[in-house]
Amino acid sequence: MKQSVANFVRALAVLLLFVPAPLSIANASPAMADTLAAEPAVIVPDEAEEEGEDPWTARFLAPAVVVITVVAVGASVSYYVVRVRGRYRVI
């Protein structure tokens, strides 16, 4: 019982950490609300992406992973057919 009360108090303390911030913005004075809703000091324009070559990972690493995966699955299936399935006979 003592531990559940302590856990409840901890949970309440964590909850109260998040409550004051939204309440302070909701009850702010009009001058403070204008400051909170102001635009940023510096607006950084979006840079256009360059149309260039694919990164080396897309050109070399992705196909290599696909080939290795196909070889691994093929080897697993052949191992199953040769070693495991051939070991048991259905009567």
N, C-alpha and C positions, 0 to 999 in steps of 0.2 A: 504494500500500500504506500509505503514511504517513497519507494522508487517511482511509482506512477505519478505521485504529486510532484516530484522533482522534474519528471519528464514533461508534465503539463506546464510547469512554470517556465521551463526552457523553451517549449514551443510557443508559449505566449510572448516571451521576450523576443524571440526571432520574428514573430508576427508584428510586434510593435515597432521593430526596426524599419519595416516597410510602410507603415501607416502614416507617419508624420510627413513624409515628402509629398504625397498627393494632397494631403489636407492643407499644407502650407501654400501650395499653388492655387488651390480652389479658393482659399480665403485671402488671397493677395490683394493689395490695393490696386486701383487702376493703373497707377504709374509703374508699379512692380509688374503687373500683367503685361504692359507694353514692353518692358525690358525682357521678360521671359519669352515673348512671342516675336522678338526682333529678328531681322535677317542676319545671317552671318557677316562678319567683318570683311572677309575676303571670299569672293565667289570664284571658284576654280572651274574653268570651262572643261567640258569633257573632251578628251583627246580621241581622235578618230583612230581606229585600229588599222595598223598597216597590213596591206594585202601582201604577204610574203610567203616564204616557204613554210611548210609544216615543221614543227619542232622535231628534233631527232627522235624523240620518244614516240611520236605518232608514226614516223616513217620506219623505224627499225625495231623498237622495243615491243610495240603492240603486235605486229605480225610474228615476231619471235615467240612471244607468250602464247599466241594462238597455235603455232606449230608445235611447241613443246606440250601444250595441253592435249592436242590431238594425238601425239605420239604416246603420251602417258595413258590416255584412255584406251588406245589401241593395244598397248602392251598389257594393260590390266585385263582387258577382255581376252586376249590370246592366252595369258597366264591362267585365267579361269578355265578356259576351254581345254587347254592341254593338261594342266596339273590337277585341278580340283574336280572338274567334271569327268575326266577320264579315270579317276581313281575309284568311283562308285558305279556300280552296275544296277540297272533297274530290272527286277525279276518279274 
